[in-house]
């Protein structure tokens, strides 16, 4: 995922996450951020793995 896209997504969700934090639901906010970064890291890992497989074939 491109850095610009990731920053835009985080900026869009900043207000709702802060609202949850203000309502003493910071754990939910943290969980959503953790899931978001997990999805990004899985996508990046798959991309890296496919590049390595292509390099091994050559």
N, C-alpha and C positions, 0 to 999 in steps of 0.2 A: 504494500500500500504506500502510496506517495506521501511524503511528509506534509505537503500542503493539504491533502485530503484529510489526513489524520488530524491536523490542527483545526480545520474547519469543523469536523465532527465534534471535537472536544469543546470548541467555542460554542457550538449550538447547544450542547448538553450541559454546559457549565451552570446555567441558571437553575434548571431543574435539580441538578445534583446539589447545588448550594442550598436550595429550598429544603431538600431532604435533610441536609446537614443541620440546618437551623431548627428543624422539627425533631431533633434528637434521633434522627434515623441515619446517622452517619455510616453505620454498618451497611445499610442497603446501598448507599452511594459508593462506598468502597467496593462492595461486591460487584456492582455494575461496571466500575472502572476496571476491576480485575478481569472480568469476563471480556471486556473490550480489548484489553491488552493481550489476553490469552488468544483471542481470535486473530489478532494481528500477528502475534509471534508464530502461530501455527501456519498462517499463510506464507510468512517469510521463510519458515523452515521448509515448507513444501517447495517453494520456488528455488531455494538453495539446493535442495536435494535433487530436483530435476536438472539443474545446471550441472551438478556433479556427475549425474548419470550420463548426460550428453558428453561431458569431457572424457569420461571413461570409455565411451564407445569410440571416440576418435583416437 
